[in-house]
Amino acid sequence: MGDILHSLPAVTALREAHPGWFLGWAIEPQWRELFGTGEARPGTPAMPLVDRVHIVPAKRWAKSPLSPATLGDIRRVRRELREAQYDVAVDLQGAVRSAMIARWARTGKVIGEAAPREPIAKWLFQQRVATSGVHVIEQSLEVVNAILRERLPVMLPYLPHDADADERAARLAQPFVLISPGAGWGAKRWPAERYGAVASTLAKAGYGVVINAGAAGTHSGEEKLAEEIVQSSAMYQSPVPVQPLAMSIAELTAVTRRASLVIAGDTGPLHLACALGRPVVGIFGPTDPARNGPFGCAFRVLRHPESVRDHTRRVEPEAGLLTITPEAVADAALELLQETP
């Protein structure tokens, strides 16, 4: 989710500069709601950014790479990409898998960063772009600029509205803070009991607290985290209920739009909040907020000065992350809430 959200400003700028171009995007199925419907863009307000979404269940493929279902899916995706007759394929993720999918389009022109996240990926690019930006959003824009040979501005991305999700989000009592405790791996995950202490402090300050419990039925572990936060906040005698919500992407987007503030680690919902222009408090450990942190929104970032960039997918929280106290996070949140409407 974070990779898509970091790419959206560049693609939004491309769409604004060239509204008549046909744009497609290959994504995992769980992120489709970030783009709205699967229909063509003309006359379809639900899909304001791209004309076509290609569903690529690559994580499912990895579990059974040689199964008939996987091989059939791969043939389908390759056929779809070729038949779309794209002129250029751009890899903004910098992974071997995404670069390979870009090659399937057979454009003869696959473009990516000269120093991608996975170094082997660069050998699949037919044009490599040397980037100088610090943040990954800036780097993605530089790659797109190389296609156009012009300089596009950083833009807030288009994100779709879902009427049903918006209606449900409108029922939440205002004002409220959204806490999203999950993370891609354990080293980035701040302890649930500390989120509980923060939730209690915010509740005592008069704010409702909503906990992102992940998508219902996905068994991602976020539901358990949310429940632990609720129990912990009760131990701190929270004066109002702390509410866990299992949400689809459309529902998370709608709730985030209405949140007064979002608190999270380096995770997709943090970047979603920034993309929607909401203020955020980011709790960072082994990832560098200068590269992966909030961008284009009001924010506070907490990170221990001795934390170092390390993408090793460890289970336990990074040592520097554990030095960040609930008091520091709550203070940052309340300060930002006072400064932003």
C-alpha positions in Angstrom: 0.0 0.0 0.0 2.8 2.4 0.9 4.6 1.9 -2.4 1.4 2.7 -4.4 0.7 5.8 -2.3 4.3 7.0 -2.8 3.8 6.6 -6.5 0.4 8.4 -6.7 1.7 12.0 -6.7 3.9 11.4 -9.7 1.1 9.6 -11.6 -1.4 12.4 -10.6 1.0 15.0 -12.0 1.3 13.0 -15.2 -2.5 12.8 -15.5 -2.9 16.5 -15.0 -0.2 17.3 -17.6 -1.5 14.9 -20.2 -5.2 14.2 -19.5 -5.7 12.4 -22.8 -3.1 9.7 -22.3 -4.3 6.2 -21.5 -2.8 5.1 -18.2 -2.8 1.6 -16.7 -1.5 0.3 -13.4 -0.7 -3.3 -12.4 -1.5 -3.9 -8.7 -2.3 -6.6 -6.1 -6.0 -7.2 -5.8 -6.3 -5.9 -2.2 -5.3 -2.4 -3.3 -7.8 -2.0 -6.1 -10.1 0.2 -4.0 -7.3 2.9 -4.1 -8.3 3.5 -7.7 -12.1 3.1 -7.5 -13.9 0.9 -10.1 -12.5 -1.2 -12.8 -14.3 0.7 -15.6 -12.7 3.0 -18.1 -12.0 6.6 -16.9 -14.2 8.6 -19.3 -17.5 9.3 -17.6 -16.5 7.2 -14.5 -16.0 9.6 -11.5 -15.2 6.6 -9.3 -11.9 6.1 -11.1 -10.3 9.6 -11.4 -6.7 8.7 -12.0 -6.1 5.6 -14.3 -8.0 4.2 -17.2 -7.3 0.5 -16.5 -6.2 -1.5 -13.5 -4.5 -4.8 -14.1 -4.9 -7.2 -11.2 -1.7 -9.1 -10.5 -2.0 -11.5 -7.5 1.8 -11.9 -7.2 1.8 -12.8 -3.5 -0.6 -15.6 -4.2 1.5 -16.8 -7.1 4.6 -17.0 -4.8 2.8 -19.5 -2.6 2.2 -22.0 -5.5 4.3 -20.8 -8.4 3.9 -23.8 -10.6 0.2 -24.5 -10.0 -2.2 -24.5 -13.0 -4.0 -21.5 -11.5 -0.8 -19.5 -11.1 0.4 -20.3 -14.6 -3.1 -19.4 -16.0 -3.1 -16.1 -14.1 0.4 -15.2 -15.5 -0.7 -15.9 -19.0 -3.8 -13.7 -18.5 -1.8 -10.8 -17.1 0.8 -11.0 -19.9 -1.9 -11.1 -22.5 -3.7 -8.1 -21.0 -0.6 -6.0 -20.8 0.4 -6.8 -24.4 -3.1 -6.2 -25.8 -3.3 -2.8 -24.1 -0.5 -1.7 -26.4 1.3 0.6 -24.0 4.0 2.8 -25.4 6.1 2.9 -22.2 6.2 0.8 -19.0 7.4 2.5 -15.8 8.5 0.7 -12.6 8.2 3.0 -9.7 8.6 0.2 -7.1 12.1 -0.8 -8.0 11.6 -4.5 -7.3 12.6 -7.5 -9.5 8.9 -8.6 -9.5 7.6 -5.2 -10.6 10.3 -4.8 -13.2 9.5 -8.2 -14.7 5.8 -7.4 -14.9 6.7 -4.2 -16.7 8.7 -6.2 -19.2 5.6 -8.3 -19.9 4.0 -5.3 -21.6 6.5 -5.6 -24.4 6.7 -1.9 -24.9 10.4 -2.0 -25.8 10.9 0.8 -23.3 10.9 -0.1 -19.6 12.0 2.8 -17.3 13.1 2.7 -13.7 15.6 4.1 -11.2 19.3 3.7 -11.8 19.6 2.6 -8.2 16.4 0.7 -7.4 15.4 -0.8 -4.1 16.4 -4.3 -5.4 19.6 -3.7 -7.3 19.1 -6.7 -9.7 15.9 -4.9 -11.0 17.9 -2.3 -12.9 19.1 -5.0 -15.4 15.5 -5.3 -16.5 15.2 -1.6 -17.3 15.9 -0.3 -20.8 16.2 3.2 -19.5 17.7 3.9 -16.1 17.1 7.3 -14.4 19.6 8.7 -11.9 17.5 10.4 -9.2 18.7 13.0 -6.6 15.6 13.4 -4.5 15.7 12.3 -0.9 12.1 11.2 -0.5 10.8 8.3 -2.5 7.9 10.5 -3.8 10.5 12.9 -5.2 12.4 10.0 -6.8 9.2 8.7 -8.4 8.5 12.1 -9.9 12.0 12.3 -11.3 11.4 9.0 -13.1 8.2 10.2 -14.6 9.9 13.5 -15.6 12.4 11.5 -17.5 9.7 10.1 -19.7 8.3 13.6 -20.5 11.5 15.5 -20.5 9.8 18.2 -18.5 9.5 19.1 -14.8 6.2 18.3 -13.2 5.2 19.5 -9.8 4.5 17.3 -6.8 0.7 17.0 -6.4 -1.7 15.6 -3.9 -3.0 12.4 -5.5 -6.6 11.7 -6.6 -8.3 9.2 -4.3 -11.8 7.9 -5.0 -14.9 8.5 -2.9 -17.1 5.6 -2.0 -20.6 6.9 -1.1 -21.5 4.0 1.2 -18.2 4.2 3.0 -18.5 8.0 3.3 -21.9 7.7 4.8 -20.7 5.2 7.5 -17.7 7.3 8.3 -20.0 10.3 8.8 -21.7 8.5 11.7 -18.5 8.6 13.8 -18.5 11.1 16.6 -16.3 14.2 16.0 -13.6 15.0 16.7 -11.6 11.8 16.6 -8.1 10.5 16.2 -7.4 7.4 14.1 -4.6 5.1 15.4 -3.2 2.5 13.0 -0.9 0.2 14.9 0.0 -2.4 12.2 3.2 -2.5 10.2 4.7 -4.6 7.5 7.1 -6.3 10.0 7.7 -6.4 13.7 10.7 -4.2 13.8 8.5 -1.2 12.7 5.7 -2.0 15.2 5.4 0.1 18.3 3.9 -1.9 21.3 0.1 -2.0 21.5 0.1 -1.2 25.2 1.8 2.1 24.5 -0.8 3.0 21.9 -3.3 2.2 24.6 -1.7 4.8 26.9 -1.8 7.4 24.1 -5.4 6.6 23.3 -6.3 7.1 27.0 -4.5 10.5 27.1 -6.3 11.7 23.9 -9.7 10.5 25.3 -9.1 12.5 28.5 -8.4 15.5 26.3 -11.8 15.2 24.7 -11.1 13.3 21.5 -12.7 10.1 20.3 -10.3 7.4 19.3 -10.7 4.9 16.5 -8.4 2.0 16.1 -7.7 0.6 12.6 -8.3 -3.1 13.0 -7.4 -4.0 9.4 -9.6 -5.6 6.8 -12.3 -7.9 8.3 -11.5 -11.6 8.0 -7.9 -11.2 6.7 -6.3 -12.6 9.8 -3.5 -10.0 9.5 -3.0 -9.7 13.2 -4.3 -6.1 13.3 -7.6 -7.2 14.9 -5.6 -8.6 17.8 -3.5 -5.5 18.0 -6.6 -3.3 18.1 -8.1 -5.4 20.9 -4.9 -5.1 22.9 -5.0 -1.3 22.5 -8.6 -1.2 23.7 -7.8 -3.3 26.8 -4.7 -1.2 27.5 -6.6 2.0 27.3 -9.2 0.7 29.7 -6.3 0.0 32.2 -5.5 3.7 31.9 -9.1 4.5 32.7 -10.0 6.1 29.4 -13.1 8.2 30.0 -14.7 7.3 26.6 -14.7 4.0 24.7 -11.8 3.4 22.3 -13.4 2.0 19.2 -11.8 -0.7 17.0 -13.0 -0.8 13.4 -12.3 -3.5 10.8 -12.3 -1.6 7.5 -11.9 -2.1 3.8 -9.6 0.2 1.9 -12.6 2.3 0.8 -13.8 2.5 4.5 -10.3 3.3 5.7 -10.1 6.1 3.2 -13.4 7.6 4.2 -12.6 7.4 8.0 -9.2 8.9 7.4 -10.7 11.9 5.5 -12.7 12.7 8.7 -10.0 12.1 11.2 -8.6 15.1 13.1 -5.2 13.3 13.2 -3.7 10.0 12.4 -1.1 8.2 14.5 0.9 5.3 13.0 4.3 3.9 12.2 5.9 3.6 8.8 2.8 1.9 7.2 0.3 2.4 4.4 -2.4 4.1 6.5 0.1 6.8 7.6 0.9 7.5 3.9 -2.8 7.4 3.1 -3.5 10.1 5.7 -0.8 12.3 4.2 -2.1 11.7 0.7 -5.5 12.9 2.0 -3.9 16.0 3.6 -4.6 14.9 7.2 -2.1 15.7 9.9 -0.1 12.8 11.2 2.2 11.7 13.9 4.7 9.1 12.6 6.5 6.7 15.0 9.7 5.5 13.2 12.4 3.0 14.0 14.4 1.1 11.4 13.2 3.0 8.3 14.4 6.5 7.4 11.6 9.1 7.6 13.6 11.4 5.3 13.0 8.8 2.6 9.8 7.1 3.6 8.2 9.5 6.1 5.2 11.9 5.8 5.3 14.2 2.8 3.1 17.0 1.8 1.0 17.2 5.1 1.3 18.6 8.6 3.3 16.1 10.6 5.5 15.3 13.6 7.9 12.4 13.4 9.4 10.6 16.4 12.5 8.6 15.9 15.5 7.8 18.2 18.7 9.5 16.9 20.6 6.2 17.1 18.1 4.2 15.0 19.6 3.1 11.7 18.1 2.2 8.4 17.6 -1.6 8.4 15.0 -3.4 6.2 15.7 -6.8 7.8 12.2 -8.1 8.6 12.8 -8.8 12.2 9.9 -9.9 14.5 10.8 -7.9 17.5 10.5 -4.0 17.6 13.7 -2.2 16.8 15.6 -1.0 19.9 15.4 2.7 19.1 11.6 2.4 18.5 11.2 1.2 22.1 12.8 4.4 23.5 9.8 6.4 22.2 7.5 7.0 25.1 3.6 7.2 25.1 4.0 10.7 26.7 6.2 11.9 23.7 3.6 10.6 21.2 0.6 12.0 23.1 2.4 15.4 23.4 3.2 15.5 19.7 -0.4 14.6 18.9 -2.0 17.2 21.1 0.4 19.9 19.9 -0.4 19.1 16.3 -4.1 19.0 17.0 -3.9 22.5 18.4 -2.0 23.8 15.4 -4.2 22.3 12.6 -7.9 22.9 12.0 
